[in-house]
């Protein structure tokens, strides 16, 4: 676990907390006689700690924004996609304790498992070192990327629709152009067309996410051409 602690910049006093944070329910179910517990309770706590720290940060640093914008930015920072990015930056999947079936089924790369483990890890740091250490880690892993993730939280489909509606008779349509990967890690490719002409393309782990990516490409290109 030392390599993970080095990535976190935090050394646990109680290594059992770190071990618990990395223990999926599938592993706990296979080792019931060994007093092994899943990270689900830690995940519950970590979700609240993350939400509190992010909300507190936004309230103090963005006094110009109304409640609706603060809510949107917070959602972008604490959503599953954001937490999966954190997990991937830590290579968290390789440290997880999974049941044999879950492991063989690709559980280490499953977005929901990775995101839950990040929340559990934040709770473990909180219990081991206090709110100050948890806040420090959240700033490093999440809030330091606030500007990028805030932009990622923009609803590009709505933004593209608004741009298209500046002229009457404009028709937007999204088309699935391909998909790849196993069921637990499927990647969809989507294209958005304006009046039948492609204006953007993107990929995502769901069709909705791929549509947003395609719309983002189209919006950024549109805004670049029309300052």
C-alpha angles and dihedrals in degrees: 000000000000094000089055092049089052090053090049093046088227132104117207120229089199108043090188090072091056091047091050092050090057096047115104120206090248090062093044090052091054092050103041094138093059097065089252118161130194124240093246096107091048089049090055091052095042092054090059094044092051092048093049096048093046093046092048091049094049093046092053099040102036105049090152095065127089123229094264094057092045089053092050093049093046090051091052091050098048101034123118094259091054092049092047089056088053091049091050092049088056094040083233094164092070091058098049121114106224135172115256094253094048091046094050090046093060098263094150089068097039108121096218093052092048093047092048091050091054091054090047090050092053090052091049091054090048093052093044101042109011136249093301093062092043091051091049091052093046090052091051097045102033118008097048085066092047097120094050094044093045088057089047089056093061115114098239094177090061091043091052092048090053091051092049092049092061085089123042122244096030115146123200121194134175122214130191106231100179150328135214143177135050121309094261093053104027118165119204126201118210135184127199120209131195112208089343096310120113112244102164145009135194147158136231145160090256133032090247092053091048091051090053090050092050091047090049091054090049094047094048091049091047093049091047092054093043110039 
